[in-house]
Amino acid sequence: MKTPARIAVILAAAAGGATALAGPALAGPSHSGGGAVFVATDGTDGNAVVAYDSALHKQGTYSTGGKGGVLNGSVADHVASQGALTLDRAHNLLYAVNAGSDTLTVFGVHGDHLNRLQVISTGGAFPVSVTSHGNAVYVLNARDGGSIQGYLRLGSRLVKVASWHRRLNLPITTDTGEFTHTPGQVTFTPDGSRLIVTTKASTNAVEVFGVDRLGGPSAKPTTTVVDGAVPFAVDFDPAGRAVLAEGGPNAVATFTIGHTGKLTQISSVATGQTATCWIVGANGVFYASNAGSGSVTTLTDSHGKLTSQGNTASTPGSVDAGINPAGDRLYVQGGATGTLASLAIGHGGKLTPLASVTVPDSAGAEGIAVS
């Protein structure tokens, strides 16, 4: 049983981890209704989040108070990750990693208007991905062998918990292959009971940490090696099975997650495209972004068995993507040119391109969240 005394001990240990609050950033006019799309610029002189309405009309630009970064060897994907922006819809908060300054920014979300609330250290080098569930938030640091750092959300602020830090101890690479050999994503499973980390070509593995009722991670992860897969990004089907984008074979695979955290593959489907690295899904349909082909592959899921529904041209260097809550719009970032494209989702997941805009100063950037 998790007692109030134990909670108090964790909070006390976390004290001092929070930074001073940052002031509000300059913004454009607020837009009401229809949802919003937020994208990161990853600017090395100053990271920012640009807000659009659902029709891709720009609504404002918001400084994160930190800097973006570029992994060695990257071209269309400077942080080579999924989840550089994460939206906590339940609490109207947006989390943004600042890879170049080793910090995490917390924004308050008001429609398509943002208010910067906090900038806090990530406890590691080069943060690339962030995830949240309930009152727990975790960030993935990619460099120096990789690490995860956890926080408690108290209202609209984060408090770093020192005991929720775990080193991944991955091989360290600093040459032009760094962007393929650093971890790619941290994400909670839908029920919040596990944290999943993808290691890409570093160890070709998926690492699964158990999470206790307070949000703390297990001492060590359960590791599943998927030889040659370059596991990059992961999402989940309605039954909680993992759906993994594999950059090695340019494929998407499904896995069950056992009670020990071990992954067992169910199916795998090749996309026929290049640089299949990002995956997002809704209502049993998944969309894999193929950076090398500038396309999105649509896949339907039936009890873990995937079926390809073909490829749709999206935007040059297609990277991170997001789906609106209604499930009828897909938004895809184009890292090669800094574009943002919207596509209508029709029957059976069929995609129809709608619009495309250039996000200022964002070539190579990734990080998208849709409300």
C-alpha positions as CSV (number, residue, x, y, z in Angstrom):
1,M,0.0,0.0,0.0
2,K,1.2,3.5,-0.8
3,T,0.9,5.5,2.4
4,P,0.6,9.3,2.8
5,A,3.9,9.1,4.6
6,R,5.6,7.6,1.6
7,I,4.1,10.3,-0.6
8,A,5.4,12.9,1.7
9,V,8.9,11.4,1.5
10,I,8.9,11.5,-2.3
11,L,7.7,15.1,-2.3
12,A,10.4,16.1,0.2
13,A,13.0,14.4,-1.9
14,A,11.7,16.2,-5.0
15,A,11.9,19.7,-3.4
16,G,14.4,21.9,-4.9
17,G,14.0,20.3,-8.3
18,A,11.7,22.9,-9.7
19,T,13.0,26.0,-11.3
20,A,11.7,29.6,-11.1
21,L,8.7,30.2,-13.3
22,A,9.2,31.9,-16.7
23,G,7.1,34.8,-17.8
24,P,4.5,34.6,-20.5
25,A,5.7,34.6,-24.1
26,L,4.7,36.9,-26.9
27,A,1.7,35.5,-28.7
28,G,-0.7,36.1,-31.6
29,P,-4.5,36.5,-31.1
30,S,-6.4,33.6,-29.5
31,H,-8.6,31.6,-31.8
32,S,-11.6,29.7,-30.4
33,G,-13.2,26.5,-31.6
34,G,-12.1,23.8,-34.0
35,G,-9.0,22.6,-32.1
36,A,-5.4,23.6,-32.5
37,V,-2.1,22.3,-33.9
38,F,1.1,23.0,-32.1
39,V,4.5,22.4,-33.7
40,A,8.1,23.0,-32.4
41,T,10.7,24.9,-34.3
42,D,13.8,23.4,-32.6
43,G,15.7,26.7,-33.2
44,T,19.2,26.4,-31.9
45,D,19.2,30.1,-31.0
46,G,15.8,29.8,-29.3
47,N,13.2,27.1,-29.5
48,A,9.6,28.0,-30.0
49,V,6.1,26.5,-30.4
50,V,4.0,27.8,-33.3
51,A,0.2,27.5,-32.9
52,Y,-2.2,27.0,-35.8
53,D,-6.0,26.5,-35.9
54,S,-7.4,23.4,-37.4
55,A,-7.3,24.9,-40.9
56,L,-3.6,25.7,-40.6
57,H,-4.0,29.5,-40.1
58,K,-1.2,30.7,-37.9
59,Q,-2.3,32.0,-34.5
60,G,0.9,32.7,-32.6
61,T,4.5,31.9,-31.8
62,Y,5.6,31.2,-28.3
63,S,9.2,31.0,-27.0
64,T,10.0,28.0,-24.9
65,G,12.7,29.9,-23.0
66,G,15.2,27.2,-24.1
67,K,17.2,26.2,-27.2
68,G,16.7,23.5,-29.8
69,G,19.5,21.1,-30.8
70,V,20.8,19.0,-33.7
71,L,22.0,15.5,-33.4
72,N,25.1,14.7,-35.5
73,G,24.2,13.3,-38.9
74,S,20.5,14.4,-38.9
75,V,18.9,16.0,-41.9
76,A,15.1,16.1,-41.7
77,D,14.9,15.1,-38.1
78,H,17.2,17.1,-35.8
79,V,16.2,15.4,-32.6
80,A,15.4,12.0,-34.3
81,S,12.5,11.3,-32.0
82,Q,8.8,11.0,-31.5
83,G,7.1,13.0,-28.7
84,A,9.2,16.2,-28.5
85,L,5.8,17.9,-27.8
86,T,3.2,16.3,-25.6
87,L,-0.3,17.6,-24.9
88,D,-1.9,16.8,-21.5
89,R,-5.6,17.4,-22.5
90,A,-6.9,16.6,-19.1
91,H,-5.0,19.4,-17.4
92,N,-4.6,21.8,-20.4
93,L,-0.8,21.6,-20.4
94,L,1.7,21.3,-23.2
95,Y,5.2,20.0,-22.6
96,A,8.1,20.9,-24.9
97,V,11.7,19.6,-24.8
98,N,14.6,21.9,-25.3
99,A,17.4,19.7,-26.6
100,G,20.0,22.4,-26.8
101,S,19.6,23.6,-23.2
102,D,18.7,20.4,-21.4
103,T,15.4,21.7,-20.2
104,L,11.6,21.0,-20.4
105,T,9.1,23.8,-20.8
106,V,5.5,23.7,-19.4
107,F,2.8,25.8,-21.2
108,G,-0.7,26.4,-20.2
109,V,-3.1,25.8,-23.1
110,H,-6.1,28.1,-23.7
111,G,-7.6,27.1,-27.1
112,D,-4.7,27.8,-29.5
113,H,-3.1,30.3,-27.1
114,L,-0.2,29.3,-24.9
115,N,1.1,30.7,-21.7
116,R,4.6,29.7,-20.6
117,L,4.5,28.6,-17.0
118,Q,7.8,26.8,-16.2
119,V,11.2,25.8,-17.5
120,I,12.9,23.0,-15.6
121,S,16.0,20.9,-16.0
122,T,15.7,17.4,-17.5
123,G,18.5,15.9,-15.4
124,G,20.4,14.8,-18.4
125,A,21.8,15.7,-21.9
126,F,19.8,16.5,-25.0
127,P,16.1,15.8,-24.1
128,V,14.1,14.5,-27.2
129,S,10.8,13.1,-26.0
130,V,8.3,13.7,-23.2
131,T,5.2,11.8,-22.0
132,S,2.6,12.1,-19.3
133,H,0.0,10.1,-17.5
134,G,-2.1,11.3,-14.6
135,N,0.2,13.2,-12.3
136,A,3.5,11.7,-13.7
137,V,5.6,13.2,-16.5
138,Y,8.8,11.7,-17.9
139,V,11.4,13.0,-20.3
140,L,13.9,11.1,-22.3
141,N,17.5,12.4,-22.6
142,A,19.3,11.1,-25.6
143,R,23.0,11.8,-25.1
144,D,25.6,10.4,-22.6
145,G,24.2,6.9,-22.9
146,G,20.6,8.1,-22.4
147,S,18.4,8.5,-19.3
148,I,14.8,9.1,-18.2
149,Q,13.8,11.6,-15.6
150,G,10.4,11.7,-13.9
151,Y,8.4,14.5,-12.4
152,L,5.3,14.9,-10.3
153,R,2.7,17.3,-11.6
154,L,1.4,19.6,-8.8
155,G,-1.3,21.7,-10.3
156,S,0.2,23.3,-13.4
157,R,3.8,22.9,-12.3
158,L,6.3,20.0,-12.3
159,V,8.5,18.9,-9.4
160,K,11.5,16.8,-10.3
161,V,11.8,13.6,-8.3
162,A,15.4,12.6,-7.9
163,S,14.6,8.9,-7.3
164,W,12.7,8.8,-10.6
165,H,15.9,9.1,-12.7
166,R,17.2,6.1,-14.5
167,R,20.3,5.8,-16.7
168,L,19.9,3.7,-19.8
169,N,23.6,3.0,-20.2
170,L,23.5,2.8,-24.0
171,P,26.6,2.9,-26.1
172,I,27.8,6.5,-26.7
173,T,28.1,7.7,-30.3
174,T,29.2,11.2,-31.2
175,D,30.0,10.8,-35.0
176,T,27.6,11.4,-37.9
177,G,25.6,8.2,-36.9
178,E,24.5,9.8,-33.6
179,F,21.0,10.5,-34.9
180,T,20.4,6.8,-35.6
181,H,22.1,5.5,-32.4
182,T,20.4,7.5,-29.7
183,P,17.1,6.6,-28.0
184,G,13.9,7.7,-29.9
185,Q,10.9,7.9,-27.6
186,V,9.6,7.5,-24.1
187,T,5.9,6.9,-23.6
188,F,3.5,5.5,-21.1
189,T,1.3,2.5,-22.0
190,P,-2.4,3.6,-22.1
191,D,-3.1,2.3,-18.6
192,G,0.0,4.1,-17.2
193,S,1.4,0.9,-15.7
194,R,4.6,0.9,-17.8
195,L,7.1,3.3,-19.5
196,I,8.4,2.3,-22.9
197,V,11.7,3.5,-24.3
198,T,12.9,2.8,-27.9
199,T,16.7,2.6,-28.5
200,K,16.8,2.8,-32.3
201,A,20.1,1.3,-33.8
202,S,21.9,1.8,-30.5
203,T,20.8,-1.6,-29.2
204,N,17.8,-2.4,-31.5
205,A,15.7,-2.8,-28.4
206,V,12.5,-1.8,-26.6
207,E,13.0,-1.2,-22.9
208,V,10.0,-1.5,-20.6
209,F,10.0,0.0,-17.0
210,G,7.2,-1.0,-14.6
211,V,5.5,2.0,-13.0
212,D,4.1,2.0,-9.4
213,R,0.9,3.7,-8.3
214,L,2.8,6.9,-7.4
215,G,4.4,7.0,-10.9
216,G,7.9,5.8,-9.9
217,P,9.8,3.5,-12.4
218,S,11.2,0.0,-11.7
219,A,14.9,-0.2,-10.9
220,K,15.6,-1.8,-14.2
221,P,13.8,-2.3,-17.5
222,T,12.8,-5.5,-19.2
223,T,14.6,-5.4,-22.6
224,T,13.4,-6.9,-25.8
225,V,15.9,-6.9,-28.6
226,V,14.4,-6.8,-32.1
227,D,17.5,-7.6,-34.3
228,G,18.0,-5.1,-37.1
229,A,14.7,-3.4,-36.6
230,V,15.9,0.1,-35.5
231,P,12.8,0.5,-33.2
232,F,12.1,4.2,-33.4
233,A,8.6,5.1,-32.3
234,V,5.6,3.4,-30.7
235,D,1.9,3.8,-30.3
236,F,-0.8,1.5,-29.0
237,D,-3.9,-0.2,-30.4
238,P,-7.3,-0.2,-28.6
239,A,-6.3,-3.4,-26.7
240,G,-3.0,-1.9,-25.5
241,R,-0.8,-3.8,-27.9
242,A,2.4,-1.9,-29.0
243,V,2.5,-0.8,-32.6
244,L,6.2,-0.1,-33.5
245,A,7.7,1.8,-36.4
246,E,10.9,0.1,-37.4
247,G,13.4,2.1,-39.4
248,G,15.6,-0.8,-40.3
249,P,13.3,-2.9,-42.4
250,N,11.0,0.1,-43.1
251,A,8.1,-1.8,-41.5
252,V,5.4,-1.5,-38.8
253,A,5.0,-4.4,-36.3
254,T,2.6,-5.2,-33.5
255,F,3.6,-6.8,-30.1
256,T,1.8,-7.9,-27.0
257,I,3.4,-6.7,-23.7
258,G,3.7,-9.5,-21.2
259,H,3.3,-9.1,-17.4
260,T,7.1,-9.0,-17.1
261,G,7.3,-6.3,-19.8
262,K,8.6,-8.7,-22.4
263,L,7.4,-8.0,-26.0
264,T,6.1,-10.8,-28.2
265,Q,5.6,-10.0,-31.9
266,I,2.2,-10.6,-33.5
267,S,2.6,-9.3,-37.1
268,S,4.8,-7.1,-39.3
269,V,4.1,-5.3,-42.5
270,A,6.6,-3.6,-44.8
271,T,5.7,-0.1,-45.9
272,G,7.6,-0.3,-49.2
273,Q,8.9,3.2,-48.3
274,T,12.1,4.6,-46.9
275,A,12.9,5.9,-43.3
276,T,9.7,4.5,-41.7
277,C,10.2,5.9,-38.3
278,W,7.1,7.6,-36.8
279,I,3.7,6.1,-36.0
280,V,0.4,7.5,-34.7
281,G,-3.0,5.9,-34.6
282,A,-6.7,6.3,-33.8
283,N,-9.7,4.0,-33.9
284,G,-7.6,1.0,-34.9
285,V,-6.0,2.7,-37.9
286,F,-2.3,3.7,-37.9
287,Y,-0.3,6.1,-39.9
288,A,3.5,5.6,-40.4
289,S,5.5,8.6,-41.6
290,N,8.3,7.8,-44.1
291,A,10.8,10.6,-44.1
292,G,12.8,9.3,-47.1
293,S,9.7,9.0,-49.2
294,G,7.7,12.0,-48.1
295,S,4.7,9.8,-47.5
296,V,2.4,8.3,-45.0
297,T,1.5,4.6,-44.9
298,T,-2.0,3.7,-43.7
299,L,-2.4,0.4,-41.8
300,T,-5.5,-1.1,-40.3
301,D,-5.3,-3.3,-37.2
302,S,-7.5,-6.3,-36.4
303,H,-6.6,-7.9,-33.1
304,G,-3.0,-7.1,-33.6
305,K,-2.8,-8.2,-37.3
306,L,-1.8,-5.3,-39.5
307,T,-2.9,-4.8,-43.1
308,S,-1.4,-2.0,-45.3
309,Q,-3.9,0.2,-47.1
310,G,-1.3,1.9,-49.2
311,N,0.8,5.1,-49.2
312,T,-0.2,8.7,-49.5
313,A,2.1,11.6,-50.5
314,S,2.2,14.1,-47.6
315,T,5.1,16.5,-47.3
316,P,8.9,16.3,-47.9
317,G,10.8,14.5,-45.1
318,S,7.6,13.4,-43.4
319,V,8.4,13.0,-39.7
320,D,6.2,13.4,-36.5
321,A,2.5,13.4,-36.9
322,G,-0.7,13.9,-34.8
323,I,-4.4,13.2,-35.1
324,N,-7.2,15.5,-33.8
325,P,-9.6,14.1,-31.1
326,A,-12.4,13.7,-33.6
327,G,-10.2,11.3,-35.6
328,D,-10.9,13.0,-38.9
329,R,-7.7,15.0,-39.5
330,L,-4.0,13.9,-39.6
331,Y,-1.3,16.5,-39.4
332,V,2.2,15.7,-40.6
333,Q,5.5,17.7,-40.2
334,G,7.8,17.8,-43.1
335,G,11.3,18.1,-41.6
336,A,13.0,18.6,-45.0
337,T,11.4,21.9,-45.7
338,G,9.8,22.9,-42.4
339,T,6.3,22.3,-43.7
340,L,3.1,21.3,-41.9
341,A,0.4,19.3,-43.9
342,S,-3.1,18.4,-43.0
343,L,-4.9,15.4,-44.5
344,A,-8.6,14.4,-44.1
345,I,-9.2,10.9,-42.7
346,G,-12.0,9.1,-44.4
347,H,-13.7,5.7,-44.3
348,G,-11.2,3.0,-43.4
349,G,-8.5,5.5,-42.7
350,K,-8.3,6.7,-46.3
351,L,-6.2,10.0,-46.5
352,T,-7.0,13.0,-48.7
353,P,-4.5,15.9,-48.7
354,L,-6.1,19.2,-47.6
355,A,-3.5,22.0,-47.0
356,S,0.1,22.7,-46.4
357,V,1.9,25.6,-44.8
358,T,5.6,26.5,-44.1
359,V,6.4,26.8,-40.4
360,P,8.8,29.7,-40.0
361,D,12.4,28.7,-39.1
362,S,11.6,25.1,-38.6
363,A,13.5,23.0,-41.2
364,G,14.7,19.8,-39.5
365,A,12.3,20.3,-36.6
366,E,9.9,17.7,-35.1
367,G,7.5,17.8,-32.3
368,I,3.7,18.1,-32.8
369,A,0.6,18.1,-30.6
370,V,-3.0,18.4,-31.7
371,S,-6.0,19.4,-29.6
